[in-house]
């Protein structure tokens, strides 16, 4: 079977199952062949070795497994990360979290950053690459996630600037923190997850009965530790609960940012006192 024939068949198999069947077929075939996706466009008349193995990958995707788990990698911001079962897949909307944090860092006064929920290392790695002066202490409760993060941190040579710790919230962090960043679990237990999310670690997605419980724990930590800056991702419907909770615990009024669809997607708080 030729490359173009394989792509057409894979696209047919993925039709009505994914939003971009041809694109994902190309991702999977490039992974199978060990080449860049762009190479497929110029070599459509070449044969596909072990085509049956390629279609096994396509069938996994057709059944709902995230393409990132199949290929073992995800693109985020300007980097590529190793991912797999046991670690949350970094998503484009979290790039907005990076932008919000970067704006606060660029304004000055930030030397030490803490991240709650390191995951694959996406946020910490991008920030460390953007700002060479930063020290980042990053926590996660998942040993699987910390394993992926360690490999990704090493890939970009950041072992002397990003320090992963296995603990809840900031329980294992004694350093003074200038900025806290987090993409915590914020989905409610009652929410029916789409099939691909069933493959990802539930603990990195579901934040409790209402969904905002972990976010509120983070806000309490910010207040107790007197952390002057915080940026968090959140659910599109959590603006009002977050505003009210900040008032309850005595934090400044948060500034909310929106995603490309116009939904509230996160917030930042700067305490100027």
C-alpha positions, 0 to 999 in steps of 0.5 A, a space after each residue: 500500500 502506498 502512502 497516499 492510499 494509506 492516508 485516504 483509508 485512514 482518513 475514511 476510518 477516522 471520519 465522523 470520529 475526529 474533527 480533522 481526520 486527514 491531519 490526524 491520519 498524517 500524524 499517525 503515519 508520520 509516527 509509524 514511519 518515523 518521519 516528519 509529517 511534511 515528508 508524506 506530502 512529497 512521497 505519496 507514491 512510496 510504499 508503507 512498511 508494515 501497513 497493518 501496524 499503522 492501521 492498528 494505530 488508526 483503530 486505537 484513535 478511532 476507538 477514542 484514544 488521544 492521538 498524543 498518547 498514541 504518538 507519545 508526544 504533544 506540541 505545546 507553545 514552542 516545544 514538544 513534550 513526551 506524554 503518555 497514559 498517566 499524565 495530562 495532555 497539555 492543551 492550547 488554552 493552557 498557552 494562555 496561562 503561560 502568556 498571563 504568567 509571562 506578562 507578570 514576570 516581565 513586569 519585574 519582581 519575580 525570581 521564584 515561581 511555584 507551579 502546582 500540578 506540574 504534569 508533563 512540565 509544559 508550563 514550567 519548561 516554557 516559562 524557564 525557557 522564556 526567562 533564564 533568571 527564574 527558579 521554578 519549584 513545581 509540585 505534583 502528587 502523581 509519580 507517573 506525571 513526575 516521571 514524564 516531567 523529569 524526562 522533559 525537563 532533562 530534554 531541555 537541559 533545565 534540571 538546574 532551574 526546575 525542581 519537581 517535588 512530589 507533594 500536595 499543593 505547596 506542602 513540600 515547598 519552603 521557599 518564598 514564592 513570588 508567583 504561583 501558577 497552576 492549571 489545576 483539576 477544575 471539572 465537576 464530578 457530575 460532568 460527563 467526560 467525552 471519550 478521549 478524556 477517559 484515557 487521561 488521569 481523572 485526578 488531573 481533571 476532576 476538581 471535586 463535587 462542584 469542580 472548584 474545590 482545588 482552585 479554592 484550596 490554592 487561593 487559601 494557600 496564596 492567602 496563607 503564604 502571602 504569595 503576591 501573584 497568582 495565575 490559574 486556569 479555571 472552568 468557563 463557568 467558575 468566574 462568580 464562585 472565584 470572585 466571591 471566594 476571593 472576597 471571602 478569604 480577603 484576596 484582591 479582586 481577580 482579573 479574568 482572561 478569556 480563551 479564543 472562544 470568548 469564554 472565561 478561562 482563567 484569572 490572575 491576582 496581584 497583591 500590591 500591598 
